[in-house]
């Protein structure tokens, strides 16, 4: 334990604990870490950067749970010889050239700064805020190590996924636990639960939609809430993702005061031969256009930050499907990103989870 005087006088300087011998290793004053976690990003758009990123992502058993002896030869010999080129081109179309990084990385940095500023105003210097990626850099392991070196004896791990899914929340948690397994002195850890029904999160979503609709030249006839898809089998095996997505749409509809004809739930990003959660966004927007709904908006409530699935898949591929089927006006409503209402909602969630540690 440190005495209060030592901590107040020395700030972040490492000192020997009270009553310890002079040769005892010095320890920094105890802090609490808040580690934000997102999916990940390649370091660049070239073939080898994309291959490294895709290999890590597609080798995750939480993402593709086929037997390794079946999946790995297919992945290494076929998929990873071709897909880095197409994925690299997709990333290049949205790349932040000025910062030489993906939009997801740029936005996550902005979210981390906004969270840091808010928590500093509440807790002062007792909290360290940082972010990590499940795949790519900065890695979860490196950030856990940095927090421990900074004196964080407690860490709140916050996967930035409103909805729980094995392929998102669970694998992020797995990686966090793996990092803890390598530490001699493990910090106390907490995991933030999914926030798909959090009142402030729903309010931030509603405000972003109302703002976008107010700016639109023609009011959209239908709002498509497009969530990232998972295999239908996962639902049958107990994954709650589908139910949580449906509840977010219902709560959003109720907050907006709309009826069932004005908002629908769809799923995007199919991969592989299995049946995935339906209806598929790319097919549903075409069906809407064919049925005379030529003016639609699309939002992505499952993503806390814009990324390849929103900026390229929704705003390019899905938009193209809609327009080819006769659609005329396609409005993509950006993710909440570092919008103040969103960051206030996330800060509130962090505060609730820090109770008992910092009050």
MOFEN-V337019 format. One record per residue. N is the residue number from 0. RES is the residue in one letter. PHI is phi in whole degrees, 0 to 359 (999 if undefined). PSI is psi as a letter, one per 20 degrees, with the letter a starting at -180 (NA if undefined). OMEGA is omega in whole degrees, -180 to 180 (NA if undefined). Layout:
# MOFEN-V337019
[[N/RES/PHI/PSI/OMEGA] [N/RES/PHI/PSI/OMEGA]]
This chain:
# MOFEN-V337019
[[0/X/999/q/173] [1/X/264/q/170] [2/X/275/q/-174] [3/X/299/h/-177] [4/X/295/g/-180] [5/X/300/g/-178] [6/X/295/g/-178] [7/X/296/h/-175] [8/X/281/h/-171] [9/X/261/i/178] [10/X/62/c/-178] [11/X/268/j/-178] [12/X/288/p/179] [13/X/288/p/180] [14/X/224/r/175] [15/X/285/q/176] [16/X/298/q/177] [17/X/300/q/176] [18/X/68/j/178] [19/X/271/q/176] [20/X/295/q/-174] [21/X/298/h/-178] [22/X/269/j/178] [23/X/294/p/178] [24/X/304/p/179] [25/X/285/q/-176] [26/X/231/p/179] [27/X/284/q/177] [28/X/305/q/-176] [29/X/293/p/176] [30/X/230/r/175] [31/X/247/p/178] [32/X/260/q/171] [33/X/242/o/-175] [34/X/251/o/177] [35/X/279/q/-177] [36/X/230/p/175] [37/X/233/r/-171] [38/X/297/g/-179] [39/X/147/r/-175] [40/X/202/q/172] [41/X/290/q/179] [42/X/286/h/-180] [43/X/201/a/-176] [44/X/257/j/-180] [45/X/287/r/-174] [46/X/303/g/-173] [47/X/287/h/175] [48/X/296/g/179] [49/X/293/h/-179] [50/X/296/g/179] [51/X/300/g/-178] [52/X/294/g/-179] [53/X/294/h/179] [54/X/296/g/179] [55/X/295/g/-178] [56/X/294/g/-174] [57/X/279/i/174] [58/X/270/i/179] [59/X/287/p/-179] [60/X/295/i/175] [61/X/287/h/-178] [62/X/271/g/177] [63/X/234/o/-172] [64/X/260/k/176] [65/X/290/r/177] [66/X/301/p/-176] [67/X/300/h/-177] [68/X/292/h/175] [69/X/270/g/-171] [70/X/282/g/-172] [71/X/296/g/176] [72/X/300/g/178] [73/X/296/g/-179] [74/X/295/g/-173] [75/X/287/h/-172] [76/X/266/h/-176] [77/X/239/f/-173] [78/X/297/g/-176] [79/X/280/i/172] [80/X/271/h/-176] [81/X/246/g/-171] [82/X/297/h/178] [83/X/304/h/179] [84/X/290/g/-179] [85/X/291/g/178] [86/X/293/h/177] [87/X/297/h/178] [88/X/294/h/178] [89/X/296/g/178] [90/X/296/h/-179] [91/X/298/h/-178] [92/X/291/i/-179] [93/X/240/j/-172] [94/X/301/p/173] [95/X/279/n/-174] [96/X/293/h/-178] [97/X/297/g/180] [98/X/268/i/-177] [99/X/53/l/179] [100/X/202/r/180] [101/X/286/q/176] [102/X/303/h/179] [103/X/301/g/180] [104/X/293/g/179] [105/X/301/g/-177] [106/X/291/g/180] [107/X/296/h/175] [108/X/298/g/180] [109/X/294/h/177] [110/X/296/g/-180] [111/X/295/g/178] [112/X/296/g/-180] [113/X/296/g/178] [114/X/293/g/178] [115/X/302/g/-179] [116/X/299/g/-179] [117/X/293/g/-177] [118/X/288/h/177] [119/X/296/h/178] [120/X/292/h/-179] [121/X/265/g/-172] [122/X/247/i/-177] [123/X/69/c/-177] [124/X/267/j/-178] [125/X/280/i/-177] [126/X/240/p/174] [127/X/250/p/-180] [128/X/249/p/177] [129/X/207/r/179] [130/X/224/q/176] [131/X/217/r/177] [132/X/240/q/177] [133/X/294/h/178] [134/X/237/p/-179] [135/X/84/b/-173] [136/X/237/q/-5] [137/X/288/p/-175] [138/X/285/q/177] [139/X/299/g/-179] [140/X/302/g/-177] [141/X/295/h/-178] [142/X/284/h/174] [143/X/298/g/179] [144/X/298/g/180] [145/X/296/g/180] [146/X/294/g/179] [147/X/296/g/178] [148/X/296/h/179] [149/X/278/i/177] [150/X/99/j/-180] [151/X/285/o/178] [152/X/266/i/174] [153/X/224/p/179] [154/X/229/p/172] [155/X/261/o/-178] [156/X/263/p/-172] [157/X/235/n/173] [158/X/293/p/-175] [159/X/277/l/175] [160/X/239/o/179] [161/X/301/h/-175] [162/X/247/q/178] [163/X/281/p/169] [164/X/212/q/178] [165/X/301/h/-176] [166/X/278/i/179] [167/X/235/f/-177] [168/X/301/g/-174] [169/X/295/g/-178] [170/X/289/h/174] [171/X/295/g/178] [172/X/296/g/178] [173/X/306/g/-177] [174/X/293/h/177] [175/X/297/g/180] [176/X/295/h/177] [177/X/300/g/179] [178/X/296/g/179] [179/X/295/h/-178] [180/X/298/h/-177] [181/X/267/i/-177] [182/X/267/p/178] [183/X/295/g/179] [184/X/244/n/-176] [185/X/285/p/172] [186/X/287/q/170] [187/X/292/p/-173] [188/X/231/q/171] [189/X/228/q/178] [190/X/244/p/176] [191/X/283/p/-180] [192/X/284/r/178] [193/X/302/q/-173] [194/X/239/k/-175] [195/X/298/h/-180] [196/X/243/j/179] [197/X/298/p/-175] [198/X/301/g/-178] [199/X/291/h/176] [200/X/294/g/178] [201/X/299/g/179] [202/X/296/g/178] [203/X/297/g/176] [204/X/300/g/-178] [205/X/299/g/180] [206/X/297/h/-180] [207/X/294/h/179] [208/X/288/g/178] [209/X/299/g/178] [210/X/296/g/-180] [211/X/295/g/179] [212/X/295/h/-179] [213/X/295/h/-179] [214/X/272/i/-177] [215/X/291/p/178] [216/X/296/h/177] [217/X/234/p/-178] [218/X/295/p/178] [219/X/300/q/179] [220/X/279/h/-178] [221/X/220/p/171] [222/X/257/p/178] [223/X/263/o/175] [224/X/270/o/-175] [225/X/262/o/-180] [226/X/256/q/176] [227/X/296/p/-177] [228/X/276/r/170] [229/X/219/q/177] [230/X/303/q/178] [231/X/304/h/-180] [232/X/302/h/-179] [233/X/298/h/178] [234/X/298/g/-179] [235/X/294/h/-179] [236/X/272/j/173] [237/X/110/j/178] [238/X/290/p/-175] [239/X/274/j/-171] [240/X/305/g/-177] [241/X/302/g/-178] [242/X/294/h/-180] [243/X/292/h/177] [244/X/297/g/179] [245/X/300/h/-180] [246/X/291/h/177] [247/X/301/g/179] [248/X/298/g/-180] [249/X/297/g/180] [250/X/295/h/178] [251/X/294/g/178] [252/X/301/g/-180] [253/X/294/g/179] [254/X/295/h/-180] [255/X/282/i/-179] [256/X/75/k/-177] [257/X/261/r/173] [258/X/255/r/-173] [259/X/294/i/-179] [260/X/280/i/-173] [261/X/260/i/-176] [262/X/210/p/-180] [263/X/223/r/178] [264/X/252/p/177] [265/X/222/r/-177] [266/X/226/q/-175] [267/X/239/a/170] [268/X/65/l/174] [269/X/293/q/178] [270/X/210/p/178] [271/X/89/a/-172] [272/X/274/i/-175] [273/X/288/r/171] [274/X/283/p/-180] [275/X/251/r/178] [276/X/305/p/-177] [277/X/235/r/4] [278/X/284/q/179] [279/X/282/p/-177] [280/X/303/g/-175] [281/X/298/h/179] [282/X/276/h/-176] [283/X/291/h/179] [284/X/293/h/176] [285/X/293/g/179] [286/X/297/g/178] [287/X/300/g/180] [288/X/297/g/-179] [289/X/295/h/180] [290/X/266/j/173] [291/X/95/i/177] [292/X/271/n/-172] [293/X/267/j/-180] [294/X/226/o/-176] [295/X/230/r/172] [296/X/237/q/178] [297/X/230/p/173] [298/X/232/r/-175] [299/X/229/m/-174] [300/X/296/h/-177] [301/X/279/i/-178] [302/X/255/p/178] [303/X/279/i/-179] [304/X/213/q/177] [305/X/295/q/-174] [306/X/205/a/-177] [307/X/300/h/-178] [308/X/290/h/180] [309/X/260/g/-175] [310/X/288/h/-179] [311/X/257/g/-175] [312/X/291/g/-179] [313/X/287/g/-171] [314/X/281/i/177] [315/X/236/f/-174] [316/X/292/g/-178] [317/X/291/h/175] [318/X/301/g/179] [319/X/297/g/178] [320/X/299/g/179] [321/X/296/g/-176] [322/X/290/h/178] [323/X/293/h/179] [324/X/270/j/178] [325/X/110/j/178] [326/X/293/q/-176] [327/X/246/g/-176] [328/X/236/o/-178] [329/X/241/o/-180] [330/X/246/o/173] [331/X/267/p/178] [332/X/263/o/-175] [333/X/303/q/173] [334/X/298/r/-177] [335/X/290/h/174] [336/X/49/c/180] [337/X/257/k/175] [338/X/306/p/-176] [339/X/306/g/179] [340/X/296/h/178] [341/X/293/g/-178] [342/X/292/h/175] [343/X/296/g/179] [344/X/297/g/180] [345/X/295/h/178] [346/X/296/g/177] [347/X/299/h/178] [348/X/296/g/179] [349/X/298/g/180] [350/X/302/g/179] [351/X/297/h/-178] [352/X/281/i/178] [353/X/270/i/-180] [354/X/300/p/-176] [355/X/95/h/173] [356/X/266/g/178] [357/X/223/p/-180] [358/X/231/NA/NA]]
